[in-house]
Amino acid sequence: MTLGRGIFLMALGLILALAVSDRAGAFDLSMIGWIFFGVGLLVFALSFVVGPARHEIDPHAIDDPVDEP
């Protein structure tokens, strides 16, 4: 899920940075696009560090096998 968020933010950021050359009030959409791209890149990179740690199996959570009669 985090990989998808990172890719989405990077894509949205690149669209805003490279394809849109407009201003929304006092905001430069190109700069906002580069910020989104940077945040997306950070989320994407951190997903490889934090992601595997979230999926570790707790050895105490596994039930013992039940003997069949």
N, C-alpha and C positions, 0 to 999 in steps of 0.2 A: 504494500500500500504506500509506503514511504517513497519507493522508487517512482511510482506513478505521480506522486505529488511533485517530486523534484523535476521530472521530465515535463510535467504540465507547466510548472513555473518557468522553466527554461524556455519552453516553446512560446509561452505568452510573452515573456520578456524579450525574446528575439523579434517577435512580431511587432511589439511596441517600439523597440529600439531601431529596427531596420526598415520597417514598412510604413510606419506612421511618422509623419513630420508635422505634427500639430501641437498646439498648446491647449490645455483645458484650464482656462482661467489663469492662475499663477503657476500652474504645474506644467513642466516640460515632459511630455509623454515619452520622449526618447530616453531621458534620464531615468524615469520610473521603470522603463523597460529594462535598462541595464541593471537596475537594482533588483528587479524580479529575477533576471537571469543569474545574478550573483547569489541570491538567496536559494534559487533552485539548484544551482551547482553545489552549494553547501549542503542542502538537504540530500541531494543525490549522493554526495561523497559520504556523509554521515550515516546514510542508510546501510552502507557496507560495513561500517564499524559497529553500529548499535543493533542492526538487524539480526545478526546471528546470535547475539547475546540474549535477545528477547525470546528466541525459540529453543533455548536449552530445556532439556527435560529434567524435571526434579526427580531424583531417584526414589524419594520417599512417596511420591504420588502414584507410583506404579503398584498395582495390587499384586499380591502373591497369587500364583496359580492355585486353583481349587482342584483338589483331588476328586475325580469322578468315582462313584461307588461301583 
